[in-house]
Amino acid sequence: EGDVLVIVSRGGKTDELMPIVDVAKTKGATIICVTEKLESPLAELSDIKLKMAITRECDKYNCQGTTSFAVTSAIFDALQTALVEYTGYQKMDFALIHPGGAVGERLNKKALDV
């Protein structure tokens, strides 16, 4: 209870995802579904529905999840940005969990300069 599950399925009826949604619902999680089909079984079980719109996948057979993956990634980027704004997450919060690498070095150097 209090957790959020974000689930993605272009068609919204992926059989292997249905039991996961059922368990999450039973435990009181909020379900966010990203799908093209807002009337699909997964969307119907979800508390929040986010529509993705894809004309076709970029492969010649229109069956590989390439375009839909790119659209999903853009949606997740937008959700992450909104979540950072909504929660008031700060650079120093990120620096605590990302101490290494170029990003960690930059964040932690600025913390020492402040």
Residue pairs with C-beta under 8 A, 6 or more apart in sequence:
1 27
1 28
1 29
2 28
2 29
3 24
3 27
3 29
3 30
4 29
4 30
4 31
4 32
5 20
5 21
5 24
5 29
5 30
5 31
5 32
6 32
6 33
6 34
6 76
6 79
7 17
7 20
7 21
7 31
7 32
7 33
7 34
7 42
7 46
8 33
8 34
8 35
8 72
9 17
9 33
9 34
9 35
9 40
9 42
10 35
10 36
10 37
10 52
10 54
10 65
10 68
11 35
11 36
11 37
11 40
12 33
12 35
12 36
12 37
12 38
12 39
12 40
12 41
12 42
12 43
13 37
13 40
13 41
13 42
14 42
17 42
18 41
18 42
18 45
21 31
21 42
21 45
21 46
22 45
24 31
25 31
25 45
30 47
30 48
31 45
31 46
31 47
31 48
32 46
32 47
32 48
32 49
32 50
33 40
33 42
33 43
33 45
33 46
33 48
33 49
33 50
34 50
34 52
34 72
34 75
35 42
35 43
35 49
35 50
35 51
35 52
36 51
36 52
36 53
36 54
36 68
37 43
38 49
38 51
43 49
50 75
52 68
52 71
52 72
52 75
53 71
54 67
54 68
54 71
55 67
56 62
56 67
57 63
57 64
57 65
57 66
57 67
57 68
58 64
58 66
58 67
59 66
83 89
91 107
91 110
91 111
92 107
92 111
94 107
95 104
95 107
95 108
95 111
98 104
98 107
99 108
